[in-house]
Amino acid sequence: MHANKTSPANEKDGHDISVDMYPFIRKYKDGSIERFLRSPFVLASPDQGGNRGVATRDVVVDMATGVSVRLFLPSRAAGTARRNGLPLVLYVHGGSFCTESALGRTYHRYATSLAASARALVVSVEYRLAPEFPIPAAYDDAWAALQWAASMSDPWLASYADPARTFLAGDSAGGNVVYHTAVRASHEVNDDMMDIAGLIMVQPYFWGAKRLPSELAWDDSEGVAGLAAVFPPYGVDRLWPFVTAGQSGNDDPRIDPPASEVSSLACRRVLIAVAGKDSLRDRGLGLAARMRDHDAPWPWMTPGRREVTVVESEGEDHGFHLYSPLRATSKRLMGSIVEFINQQPSSSPANPVVFGVPTTPFKDVFGYGMAMKSWGTRSRMATSFKIGRVGPSNKISVRLPMPAGNAHHKHPLSAAVPWGCVINNFF
């Protein structure tokens, strides 16, 4: 993922801008859209040789909307898993609901790593983006992808996936999308719909009309300790009205879910990952606490015993695992997700572990994270915020190549580990 190295709008362009959410996206008065966060598209390939032993292919799952998925099959694992099958992970990418792609380099690499590390068949959803397709389009597309996966009609799914081990996973905006997909699956009465074994939300996007104490600290133009946040609160405030075409504000229950909805989730196991410097951190922790505290909705789930795993990476900001995947904190986060996917459900909650503050310099292998930090200041944020409708002529299309045919934790922990246990990163 990287930000387009375009300077902020000059005086002439500024008069033509309708909505400016630089460095994410900019909408002009003529209806055109300029996206700054993007990574180069990567073609799918059945040849796993140069892709960590992972074969990939694209499938259109809804001809009416053009929604597609990219499948990631770890070939070595598939060769030994025909009897029991591989875990199936439906992944929804981040990007503020309006940028990035499952077919771009950033998320292609991440899904490849997840498939190879977890020995799982990953189905990464290429959903429609706002503002051309406002929310709830992303929710509908993720649901269509889950229904398609549940049908097991694809040969890779039919041959290698274990539907009893289906996980929903997503980061940032994608974390919000998979939460709502899980809610919908919990209420769906359909014999063909697979049960959700677990829900994974990495730095999920949830917000509200009132600031939490930790969010107030970021309202200073210099952020916390003189550092600009990747996702500062004054920028987050403007996102939801933009991606809902001005139809909803920050009091929308879709980003501030009510307790009744949280308690209705039928997932037995949930993992929520947060980053210590992320302005979304306390929203994620609050959601985890509510999931842990509320009684489980179904008879087969012990009341109040839903497994909620929280992984906190201290000293890191929003999306760090994408910007620098070789960093130790990124590897530990991936390890926690892999463990969550492959472990058996326990009879008691696990214990919290916090990943300590990193002590080595930030290494940005995709050339994106540090640029985001330098751009994420008040002086770079827009002053105009007018919502207008976008016509069909502004739709951006991509042709897909179609080939033929309860804890903060890192490692397994015993019940004897104290609740406040902290594991530091020693680099």
C-alpha positions as CSV (number, residue, x, y, z in Angstrom):
1,M,0.0,0.0,0.0
2,H,1.3,3.4,-0.7
3,A,0.1,7.0,-0.9
4,N,0.3,8.7,-4.3
5,K,3.0,11.3,-4.0
6,T,0.7,14.1,-5.0
7,S,1.0,17.4,-3.2
8,P,-2.1,18.9,-1.5
9,A,-4.5,20.7,-3.8
10,N,-3.2,23.9,-5.3
11,E,-5.3,27.0,-5.3
12,K,-6.9,26.4,-8.6
13,D,-7.7,22.7,-7.9
14,G,-9.0,23.7,-4.5
15,H,-11.9,25.6,-6.0
16,D,-13.0,22.5,-7.9
17,I,-12.9,20.1,-4.9
18,S,-16.2,19.0,-3.4
19,V,-14.9,16.7,-0.6
20,D,-11.2,16.6,0.4
21,M,-10.1,13.6,2.5
22,Y,-6.5,13.8,1.5
23,P,-4.4,11.6,1.7
24,F,-7.2,9.0,1.3
25,I,-9.5,10.3,-1.4
26,R,-10.7,13.5,-3.1
27,K,-14.0,14.2,-4.8
28,Y,-14.4,17.0,-7.3
29,K,-17.4,19.1,-8.2
30,D,-17.7,17.4,-11.6
31,G,-18.2,14.1,-9.8
32,S,-14.8,12.6,-10.5
33,I,-12.9,10.8,-7.8
34,E,-9.2,10.8,-7.1
35,R,-7.8,8.1,-4.8
36,F,-4.4,8.5,-3.2
37,L,-4.1,5.3,-1.3
38,R,-3.6,2.5,-3.7
39,S,-1.1,-0.3,-4.4
40,P,-0.3,-1.8,-7.8
41,F,-2.6,-4.6,-9.0
42,V,-1.2,-8.1,-8.9
43,L,-2.5,-10.7,-11.3
44,A,-3.7,-14.0,-9.8
45,S,-1.6,-17.1,-10.7
46,P,-2.1,-20.8,-10.2
47,D,1.7,-21.1,-10.1
48,Q,2.6,-21.1,-6.4
49,G,6.3,-21.3,-7.0
50,G,7.0,-17.5,-6.6
51,N,4.3,-16.9,-4.1
52,R,5.3,-18.7,-0.9
53,G,3.7,-21.9,-2.2
54,V,0.3,-20.2,-2.5
55,A,-1.8,-20.5,-5.7
56,T,-4.3,-17.8,-6.4
57,R,-7.3,-17.3,-8.7
58,D,-10.1,-14.8,-9.1
59,V,-13.8,-15.7,-9.2
60,V,-16.8,-13.4,-9.8
61,V,-19.4,-14.3,-7.2
62,D,-22.2,-11.9,-8.2
63,M,-22.6,-11.2,-11.9
64,A,-25.2,-8.5,-11.2
65,T,-22.8,-6.3,-9.1
66,G,-19.5,-7.6,-10.4
67,V,-18.3,-8.5,-6.9
68,S,-15.4,-10.9,-7.0
69,V,-13.1,-12.8,-4.6
70,R,-9.5,-13.8,-4.8
71,L,-8.7,-17.3,-3.5
72,F,-5.4,-18.1,-1.9
73,L,-4.7,-21.9,-1.6
74,P,-1.5,-23.0,0.2
75,S,-0.6,-25.9,-2.1
76,R,1.6,-27.9,0.3
77,A,-1.1,-27.8,3.1
78,A,-3.8,-28.7,0.6
79,G,-1.9,-31.8,-0.5
80,T,-2.1,-33.2,3.1
81,A,-5.5,-31.9,4.1
82,R,-7.9,-33.7,1.8
83,R,-9.3,-35.7,4.7
84,N,-10.1,-33.0,7.2
85,G,-9.9,-29.9,5.0
86,L,-8.3,-26.5,5.6
87,P,-9.7,-23.7,7.7
88,L,-11.6,-21.3,5.5
89,V,-11.0,-17.6,6.1
90,L,-13.2,-15.0,4.4
91,Y,-11.1,-11.8,4.5
92,V,-12.3,-8.2,3.9
93,H,-9.6,-5.6,3.3
94,G,-9.4,-2.2,4.9
95,G,-9.0,1.2,3.3
96,S,-11.7,3.5,4.9
97,F,-14.4,1.8,2.8
98,C,-13.2,4.0,-0.1
99,T,-9.7,2.9,-1.1
100,E,-7.5,-0.2,-1.6
101,S,-8.3,-3.6,-3.2
102,A,-8.1,-7.3,-2.6
103,L,-6.3,-7.4,-5.9
104,G,-3.7,-4.8,-4.9
105,R,-0.1,-5.7,-3.8
106,T,-0.7,-4.8,-0.2
107,Y,-3.6,-7.1,0.5
108,H,-2.4,-9.8,-2.0
109,R,0.8,-10.1,0.0
110,Y,-1.1,-10.1,3.3
111,A,-3.6,-12.7,2.3
112,T,-0.7,-14.8,0.8
113,S,1.1,-14.6,4.2
114,L,-2.1,-15.5,6.1
115,A,-2.8,-18.5,3.9
116,A,0.8,-19.8,4.1
117,S,1.2,-19.2,7.8
118,A,-2.2,-20.5,8.9
119,R,-2.4,-23.2,6.3
120,A,-5.8,-21.9,5.4
121,L,-7.8,-21.3,2.3
122,V,-8.3,-17.5,2.2
123,V,-11.2,-15.9,0.3
124,S,-10.4,-12.2,-0.1
125,V,-13.4,-10.1,-1.0
126,E,-13.1,-7.4,-3.8
127,Y,-16.1,-5.3,-2.6
128,R,-17.5,-2.1,-4.1
129,L,-16.0,1.1,-2.7
130,A,-17.6,4.4,-1.5
131,P,-18.5,7.0,-2.5
132,E,-19.5,5.5,-5.9
133,F,-21.2,2.7,-3.9
134,P,-22.1,4.0,-0.4
135,I,-22.5,1.9,2.6
136,P,-24.3,-0.6,2.8
137,A,-22.8,-1.8,-0.5
138,A,-19.7,-3.2,1.2
139,Y,-21.9,-5.1,3.7
140,D,-24.0,-6.6,0.9
141,D,-20.9,-7.6,-1.1
142,A,-19.3,-9.4,1.9
143,W,-22.6,-11.2,2.5
144,A,-22.8,-12.3,-1.1
145,A,-19.2,-13.6,-0.8
146,L,-20.1,-15.6,2.3
147,Q,-23.1,-17.1,0.7
148,W,-21.0,-18.1,-2.3
149,A,-18.4,-19.7,-0.1
150,A,-21.2,-21.5,1.9
151,S,-22.4,-23.1,-1.4
152,M,-19.0,-24.8,-1.7
153,S,-19.6,-24.7,-5.5
154,D,-16.0,-23.7,-6.3
155,P,-13.7,-26.7,-7.0
156,W,-11.0,-25.4,-4.6
157,L,-13.6,-24.9,-1.8
158,A,-15.2,-28.3,-2.5
159,S,-11.9,-30.1,-2.5
160,Y,-9.9,-28.4,0.3
161,A,-12.1,-26.3,2.6
162,D,-13.5,-27.4,5.9
163,P,-16.8,-25.5,6.3
164,A,-17.0,-26.3,10.0
165,R,-13.9,-24.1,10.4
166,T,-15.0,-20.9,8.7
167,F,-13.6,-17.6,10.0
168,L,-14.5,-14.0,9.1
169,A,-11.6,-11.7,9.2
170,G,-10.9,-8.1,8.3
171,D,-8.8,-5.0,9.2
172,S,-9.9,-1.4,9.8
173,A,-13.0,-0.9,7.6
174,G,-12.9,-4.6,6.8
175,G,-13.2,-5.3,10.6
176,N,-16.4,-3.4,10.7
177,V,-17.7,-5.2,7.6
178,V,-17.0,-8.7,9.0
179,Y,-18.6,-7.7,12.3
180,H,-21.8,-6.9,10.4
181,T,-21.5,-10.1,8.3
182,A,-21.3,-12.1,11.5
183,V,-24.3,-10.3,12.9
184,R,-26.3,-11.1,9.8
185,A,-25.1,-14.7,9.8
186,S,-26.3,-15.0,13.5
187,H,-29.8,-14.0,12.5
188,E,-30.0,-15.8,9.2
189,V,-32.3,-18.8,9.2
190,N,-30.8,-20.9,6.3
191,D,-29.8,-24.5,6.4
192,D,-27.2,-23.8,3.7
193,M,-25.5,-21.1,5.7
194,M,-22.3,-22.3,7.4
195,D,-21.7,-21.7,11.1
196,I,-19.0,-19.1,11.8
197,A,-16.2,-20.7,13.9
198,G,-14.6,-17.4,14.7
199,L,-14.5,-13.6,14.1
200,I,-11.2,-11.8,13.6
201,M,-11.1,-8.0,13.7
202,V,-7.8,-6.2,13.3
203,Q,-7.9,-2.5,14.4
204,P,-11.6,-2.4,13.5
205,Y,-13.3,0.8,12.5
206,F,-15.9,1.7,15.2
207,W,-16.6,5.2,16.3
208,G,-19.2,7.4,18.0
209,A,-20.6,10.9,18.4
210,K,-18.9,11.5,21.7
211,R,-15.2,11.4,22.3
212,L,-13.7,8.8,24.6
213,P,-11.0,10.2,27.0
214,S,-8.2,8.6,24.9
215,E,-9.5,10.2,21.7
216,L,-9.5,13.7,23.3
217,A,-5.8,13.4,23.6
218,W,-5.4,13.2,19.8
219,D,-7.4,16.3,19.2
220,D,-4.3,18.4,19.7
221,S,-2.8,19.2,16.3
222,E,0.5,17.4,17.3
223,G,-1.3,14.3,18.5
224,V,0.1,12.3,21.4
225,A,3.7,13.0,22.5
226,G,4.2,15.2,19.4
227,L,3.3,12.4,16.9
228,A,0.6,12.7,14.3
229,A,-1.8,9.7,14.2
230,V,-2.3,7.8,11.0
231,F,-6.0,8.0,11.7
232,P,-6.6,11.2,13.8
233,P,-10.0,11.7,15.4
234,Y,-10.8,14.8,13.4
235,G,-10.4,12.8,10.3
236,V,-12.3,9.8,11.5
237,D,-15.2,12.2,12.3
238,R,-15.6,13.0,8.7
239,L,-15.3,9.5,7.3
240,W,-18.7,7.9,8.0
241,P,-20.8,10.8,6.6
242,F,-18.7,10.6,3.5
243,V,-19.0,6.8,2.9
244,T,-22.7,6.9,3.6
245,A,-23.4,9.7,1.1
246,G,-24.3,12.1,3.9
247,Q,-27.2,9.8,5.1
248,S,-25.7,9.0,8.5
249,G,-23.7,10.6,11.2
250,N,-21.3,9.3,13.9
251,D,-24.2,8.2,16.1
252,D,-25.0,5.5,13.5
253,P,-25.4,2.1,15.3
254,R,-23.5,0.5,12.4
255,I,-20.3,2.1,13.8
256,D,-21.5,2.3,17.5
257,P,-23.3,-1.0,17.9
258,P,-25.9,-1.3,20.6
259,A,-25.5,-3.9,23.4
260,S,-28.4,-5.9,22.2
261,E,-26.7,-6.4,18.8
262,V,-23.3,-7.3,20.4
263,S,-24.9,-9.9,22.6
264,S,-26.7,-11.5,19.6
265,L,-23.5,-12.6,17.9
266,A,-23.5,-16.4,17.7
267,C,-19.7,-16.6,17.3
268,R,-18.2,-18.7,20.1
269,R,-14.8,-17.2,19.5
270,V,-13.7,-13.6,18.7
271,L,-10.2,-12.0,18.3
272,I,-9.8,-8.3,18.4
273,A,-6.4,-6.7,17.7
274,V,-5.6,-3.1,18.6
275,A,-2.6,-0.9,18.3
276,G,-1.4,1.3,21.2
277,K,-1.1,4.5,19.3
278,D,-4.2,4.0,17.1
279,S,-7.0,6.5,17.8
280,L,-9.5,3.6,17.2
281,R,-7.8,1.6,20.0
282,D,-10.3,2.1,22.8
283,R,-13.3,1.5,20.6
284,G,-11.9,-1.9,19.8
285,L,-11.2,-2.6,23.5
286,G,-14.6,-1.5,24.4
287,L,-16.2,-3.8,21.9
288,A,-14.2,-6.7,23.2
289,A,-15.3,-6.0,26.8
290,R,-18.9,-5.9,25.8
291,M,-18.6,-9.1,23.9
292,R,-17.0,-10.7,26.9
293,D,-19.5,-9.4,29.4
294,H,-22.7,-10.1,27.6
295,D,-24.4,-13.5,27.8
296,A,-24.1,-15.7,24.8
297,P,-27.3,-15.9,22.8
298,W,-27.5,-19.6,22.0
299,P,-28.1,-22.7,24.3
300,W,-24.9,-24.4,23.1
301,M,-22.8,-21.4,24.3
302,T,-22.2,-21.1,28.0
303,P,-23.6,-17.8,29.2
304,G,-20.9,-15.2,29.6
305,R,-18.2,-17.6,28.4
306,R,-17.7,-16.4,24.8
307,E,-14.0,-16.6,24.1
308,V,-12.7,-13.1,23.4
309,T,-9.1,-12.8,22.6
310,V,-7.5,-9.3,22.6
311,V,-4.1,-8.7,21.1
312,E,-2.7,-5.2,21.8
313,S,0.5,-4.0,20.1
314,E,1.9,-1.2,22.2
315,G,3.8,1.6,20.5
316,E,2.2,0.8,17.1
317,D,-0.3,2.8,15.0
318,H,-3.1,1.9,12.7
319,G,-2.2,-0.6,10.0
320,F,1.4,-1.1,11.1
321,H,1.2,-4.8,10.2
322,L,0.6,-3.9,6.6
323,Y,3.2,-1.1,6.3
324,S,6.0,-3.2,7.8
325,P,5.1,-6.9,7.8
326,L,8.7,-8.0,8.7
327,R,8.6,-6.0,12.0
328,A,8.6,-8.2,15.1
329,T,5.3,-6.8,16.3
330,S,3.8,-7.6,12.9
331,K,5.0,-11.1,13.0
332,R,3.7,-11.6,16.5
333,L,0.3,-10.3,15.5
334,M,0.2,-12.7,12.6
335,G,1.3,-15.5,14.9
336,S,-1.7,-14.7,17.2
337,I,-4.1,-14.8,14.3
338,V,-2.6,-18.1,13.1
339,E,-2.9,-19.6,16.5
340,F,-6.5,-18.4,16.9
341,I,-7.5,-20.0,13.6
342,N,-5.8,-23.3,14.3
343,Q,-6.4,-23.8,18.1
344,Q,-9.3,-25.8,19.5
345,P,-11.9,-23.8,21.5
346,S,-11.0,-23.8,25.2
347,S,-13.4,-24.3,28.1
348,S,-12.2,-21.1,29.8
349,P,-11.1,-17.7,28.7
350,A,-7.5,-17.1,27.9
351,N,-5.4,-14.5,29.7
352,P,-4.4,-11.1,28.4
353,V,-1.0,-10.4,27.0
354,V,0.2,-7.0,25.8
355,F,2.9,-6.8,23.2
356,G,5.4,-4.2,24.5
357,V,6.6,-1.0,23.0
358,P,9.0,-1.7,20.0
359,T,12.5,-0.4,20.4
360,T,13.8,-0.5,16.8
361,P,13.1,2.0,14.1
362,F,10.0,1.7,12.0
363,K,10.8,0.0,8.6
364,D,8.2,0.8,6.0
365,V,8.7,-1.8,3.2
366,F,5.7,-0.5,1.2
367,G,6.7,3.2,1.3
368,Y,3.3,4.1,2.8
369,G,3.2,4.3,6.5
370,M,5.6,7.2,7.1
371,A,4.1,9.2,4.3
372,M,0.7,8.7,6.0
373,K,2.1,10.0,9.3
374,S,3.6,13.1,7.6
375,W,0.3,13.8,5.9
376,G,-2.0,13.1,8.8
377,T,-1.9,16.7,10.3
378,R,-4.6,19.3,10.5
379,S,-2.9,21.5,7.9
380,R,-3.3,18.6,5.4
381,M,-7.0,18.0,6.2
382,A,-9.7,19.5,4.1
383,T,-11.9,22.4,5.1
384,S,-14.8,21.7,2.7
385,F,-17.1,18.8,3.2
386,K,-20.1,18.8,0.8
387,I,-21.7,15.5,-0.1
388,G,-23.1,15.1,-3.6
389,R,-24.3,12.1,-5.5
390,V,-22.1,10.3,-7.9
391,G,-23.5,9.0,-11.2
392,P,-22.8,5.7,-13.0
393,S,-20.4,7.4,-15.3
394,N,-18.0,7.7,-12.3
395,K,-17.8,4.0,-11.7
396,I,-14.3,2.6,-11.8
397,S,-14.2,-0.9,-13.2
398,V,-11.5,-3.5,-13.2
399,R,-11.4,-6.5,-15.5
400,L,-10.5,-9.7,-13.7
401,P,-8.2,-12.3,-15.3
402,M,-10.1,-15.5,-15.2
403,P,-8.1,-18.7,-15.5
404,A,-9.5,-21.9,-17.0
405,G,-11.6,-24.2,-15.2
406,N,-10.6,-14.0,25.9
407,A,-7.2,-12.6,26.0
408,H,-4.4,-10.3,24.8
409,H,-2.2,-13.2,23.8
410,K,0.8,-14.4,21.7
411,H,1.4,-18.0,22.7
412,P,-0.8,-20.7,24.3
413,L,-1.2,-19.6,27.9
414,S,-2.2,-21.6,30.9
415,A,-5.0,-20.5,33.2
416,A,-2.2,-19.7,35.8
417,V,-0.9,-16.8,33.8
418,P,-2.0,-13.6,35.6
419,W,-4.6,-11.3,33.9
420,G,-2.2,-8.4,33.7
421,C,0.7,-10.3,32.1
422,V,2.8,-8.2,29.8
423,I,5.1,-9.6,27.1
424,N,7.7,-7.1,25.9
425,N,9.2,-7.1,22.4
426,F,12.9,-7.7,22.7
427,F,14.4,-6.9,19.3
